[in-house]
């Protein structure tokens, strides 16, 4: 594939799997300790730190987070790998199409706030697991951004569902989205970012 075609490919919008679809996979696998948002955050943190995983290692990391030995259903494996592929494609995209995997806007505000905190928890875990960065290798802005994400991870979810809090939620969500893109840009070289996502066989 030529560089021109490659650039066109990564600029195409790629839709995230539906939150409820991933949640249903979790139910089928008996997963109760983690949410789809946290898993997506884990993948995004891993990718933002510059890491790439082969399918086997990726599934092991996902199972460790979900506190299970292995995924039993082939559809679950495909769904998890597709989520990772989508995260990488969106982060690499030139059209800023990257999105967080959260419940849709019709869900209760408290649930979406909880899932945003879970996403940040997963992101920080994934970023830290890479192990290639420290306070001495990261810029001051990046260190402050990671600190902000740590505070958002502890966000209070017991809030009233009103227009003001809804607006605050959207503002924080957009901050997290842009923070992830910024970290990905800083920590990924051109060569790293060009690596293909693992394919499902």
C-alpha angles and dihedrals in degrees: 000000000000121000089247093054091044091054090050091051095053091048093059115106112252119196121222118239111262114274092230091051092058090042090055090052088054091052091051090051093047093245112160106151101067139041132224087249093058092049091050089047090052091053093046093049091049091050095042089055090057100258127135125192135205114231095260095051091042093055091047090053091049092049091049090054091046091048095235132121096231143336108264101195121068089216089059091053091049091048094050093047091047090053090054093047091051093049091053094045092050093047091050093045119112094214098070089240093145113133136182118243102242136142112280122268092262090067120096114279092236091057093050091048090050091050092048089055090048091050090054091048090053092046094053091048092050093046092049094047090063088068094194097109135065138167089275095054099043125077120247090250091053093049090051091048092052089049090052091051089051090056092047089051087065094047116150108250099186096090134137117261103238138128095264094052090043090055091048090051092052091049093051091044091053090048091054092048093052092043090057091050091049093050091047091052094049098045101039123076120210090257093051093048092051094059113114123246118251113271127227113241 
